[in-house]
Amino acid sequence: MLLAEVAATSGSVARAAEVEPAAVRRAAMLAGEIPAVAQAALTSGAAGLARFGLTVGRPLLPMLASPASSIEEAFGGLGEAAVEWKLDGIRIQVHRAANDVAVFTRTLDDITSRVPEIVDMALALPVRSAVLDGEAIALREDGRPRPFQETASRAASRGDVARLRQERPLTPFLFDVLHLDGQDLLDEPGSARYEAAAVLPEGVWVPRRTVSDPNQAGDFFREAVARGHEGVLVKALDAPYAAGRRGAGWIKLKPRHTFDLVVLAAEWGRGRRRGWLSNLHLGARDPESGGFVMLGKTFKGLTDAMLQWQTARFLELETARDDWTVYVRPEIVAEVAFDGIQTSPRYPGGIALRFARVIRYRSDKPASEADTIQSLLALHQP
């Protein structure tokens, strides 16, 4: 069951049964269906909802992290917190019941047959039953991560799994335990779940430190990034596992890359942005050709005031158009933030920006001083 389905129905069930919506959402996540949850709520109220537990072999939506822009913001008012490496892999939820293992993705797809190394890891654990949360990632021989596309394509492939495992093995890293040998741990605080996990081998866990000083968390963040990983997660030790929810219990911090790029074109918006030029085509300067190399598109970060301004300005700079796109003279520079760079045959430069968003327009900078394609390629590590 997807989160959208739960959200769409849990409120009405909660009102009809006069129970808390959060209790309905939790029961629906664990049950995997609404009808049984609705019946329990209407006949037994909160007590009926509390009877729903985790079933080994049936996946539930993972807990999600909220973003922060600094280690101080991520740490917030926490006196002590767990800080973990944030890996750029695929989310895995591993279920084991005796000799049966199932592996699910963030979207609850069953990929068990595609990831035999994760199945082997689960069977080697000294447990009878478990539900474990983690990431799987393809690593180089030196331990640095391969590009995300290589991990994702490996997990998605239905081809010769034995050959793929040999050529591009996946390494699992666990970071939470939701059930262990008959005991559900979802409602336990993070500290108790980590303590329960101590029975499992150290080598399967993502690197983690418990710290009380944001400076120590900052050192750990820089170490993770230096090793090629995305950043860190800061986790409150008193937070339960909120399946399918994004809250203050887990905070993610990534390094923010910003480059000054040139707007090459813009597409007309849809929905509430109809009538405004919205989706920007972004390019980096190429000193060798004297032109600009397109790296991708983004409509994120644009306020209504920016949309209004850029629509008027881009139409002044228009050189051509088609049904959806207005092409402009490359004169406008935007400061663009992004989380990383990935290989992409879709764009002329062979790379694309991940999660690009506009910070501001640089009226103080001419296009001739925009960042170069070479500077972005230097940041890219294929």
Secondary structure by P-SEA (a helix, b strand, c coil): ccaaaaaacaaaaaaaacccaaaaaaaaaaacccaaaaaaaacccaaaaaabbbbcccccbbbbbbbbcccccccccccbbbbbbbbcbbbbbbbbcccbbbbbcccccccccccaaaaaaaaacccccbbbbbbbbbbccccccccaaaaaaaaacccaaaaaaaabbbbbbbcccccccccccccccaaaaaaaaccccccccccccccccaaaaaaaaaaaaaacccbbbbbccccccccccccccbbbbbbbbbbbccccccccccccccccccccbbbbbbccccbbbbcccccccccaaaaaaaaaaaaaaccccccccccccccccccccccbbbbbccccccccccbbbbccccccccccccccaaaaaaaccc
